[in-house]
Amino acid sequence: MSTFYNIIAQSGGGPWVIKHIDGWYYMTRTTGIDLRIWRSHLLTTIDADAGQIVWKPSGSGPACKAIWAPELHHIQSAW
């Protein structure tokens, strides 16, 4: 049996990656506890740090847990 080793993301599911016109790759993926963005000039090193947290849930109410499959879109010069 072979073992698959994902060289792009070592943990988390539902990755979303976009290469922007600025030359950077931007990625978000399921962490389960917050929304993070990773950025790198090389796709193979995008998972090299902890990423930047861009949103954390309040701890109660709607959208407070089970955060998964986030996406990034760049539309009319805005993310």
C-alpha positions in Angstrom: 0.0 0.0 0.0 1.3 3.5 -0.8 1.0 6.5 1.4 -0.2 9.8 0.0 1.8 12.9 1.2 0.1 16.2 0.4 2.9 18.7 -0.3 0.6 21.7 -0.3 -1.4 21.4 2.9 -0.5 19.1 5.8 -3.8 19.4 7.7 -7.3 20.6 7.2 -9.8 19.9 4.5 -11.6 21.9 1.7 -8.6 23.9 0.5 -9.3 26.8 -1.8 -6.3 28.3 -3.7 -6.1 31.2 -6.0 -3.2 32.7 -7.8 -3.7 36.5 -7.9 -2.3 38.9 -10.5 0.1 40.2 -7.9 2.0 36.9 -8.3 1.0 35.4 -4.9 -0.9 32.3 -4.2 -3.6 32.7 -1.6 -5.1 29.8 0.2 -7.8 29.2 2.8 -9.0 25.8 4.2 -10.9 24.3 7.0 -9.4 24.7 10.4 -12.7 24.1 12.3 -12.1 27.0 14.7 -11.4 30.2 12.6 -10.8 31.5 9.1 -7.2 31.8 8.0 -5.4 32.9 4.9 -2.0 31.7 3.8 0.1 33.3 1.1 3.2 32.3 -0.8 5.0 32.9 -4.1 5.3 29.1 -4.4 2.4 26.8 -4.1 4.5 24.1 -2.5 5.5 26.4 0.4 2.1 27.9 1.1 1.6 25.8 4.2 4.9 26.8 5.8 3.4 28.9 8.6 0.3 29.1 10.8 -1.4 31.5 8.4 -3.2 34.8 9.2 -6.4 34.6 11.2 -9.0 36.9 9.4 -12.1 35.9 11.4 -12.9 34.2 14.7 -16.4 33.3 15.8 -17.9 34.9 18.9 -18.3 31.7 20.7 -22.1 31.5 20.7 -25.0 31.9 18.3 -25.0 31.2 14.5 -21.7 30.4 12.8 -19.9 29.8 16.1 -18.5 26.3 15.4 -17.9 23.7 12.6 -16.4 26.3 10.3 -15.5 24.6 7.0 -14.8 25.0 3.3 -14.1 28.7 3.2 -13.5 30.3 -0.3 -11.6 33.4 -1.5 -12.8 35.4 -4.5 -11.3 38.6 -5.9 -14.1 40.6 -7.5 -13.9 44.2 -8.8 -10.6 44.8 -7.0 -11.9 43.6 -3.6 -11.6 40.3 -1.7 
